[in-house]
């Protein structure tokens, strides 16, 4: 599975920022928008549910901590 690299996100965010007239003080907005767009193009699920990691249950008789 390929995830967007920082350089790809940076380039997309810059292009979005330029296309909107280069407004000041919204770098985070453009970064997140670029990250979301690239992820959608790659069909990645970035939801909180998808990001949760569940630990498998230990087998019977195995001590749990």
N, C-alpha and C positions, 0 to 999 in steps of 0.2 A: 504494500500500500504506500503510495507516495503522498507526502504531506507538503504543503507549500513551504519553500525555504524562505528564510528571512529576506534574502535579496529579491525574491519574487514578490513578496508582500510589500516591501519598500517601493519597488518600481510601480506596482499597481496603485499603492496609496498616493504616490507622487503624481501619477497620471490623473487620478480622481481629483486630487487637490488642485492641480492646474486647470482641469476642465471646469471646476467650480469657481474659478477666478482667484485662486490662491488666498483664501481667507486665513487670517491669523488665529492662533489659539485653538485649533481643532485637530491637531496632529493625531491624538488618540482616536478620534472619530474616524478619520480616514484610514488609520492602521486597521482598526477593527472591521471597517467596511470592506477593505481590501482582503483581509484574511477570510471573512465570511464569503465574499464573492469567489475567491479562488477555491475555497473548500467546497462550495456548491458545484463549481465547475468540475471538480474531481470526485463528486458524489461522496464526500466524507460526512459523517455524522458527528458534529461537534456539540451535541446537546449534553447537558449535565448528566443525563441518564447514561449516555454512551461512555462518558468519561469515568463513571464509577467503576471501581475495581472490586470485585467480590472475591473473597478468599474461599477456596474449597474447604469442605468439612473434612476433618481428619478421619481416617478409617477407624472402625470400631476397635477399641482396645488401645488406641494410640493416645497418649496423654495430650490433653488440650491445655494451652496456657492461658 
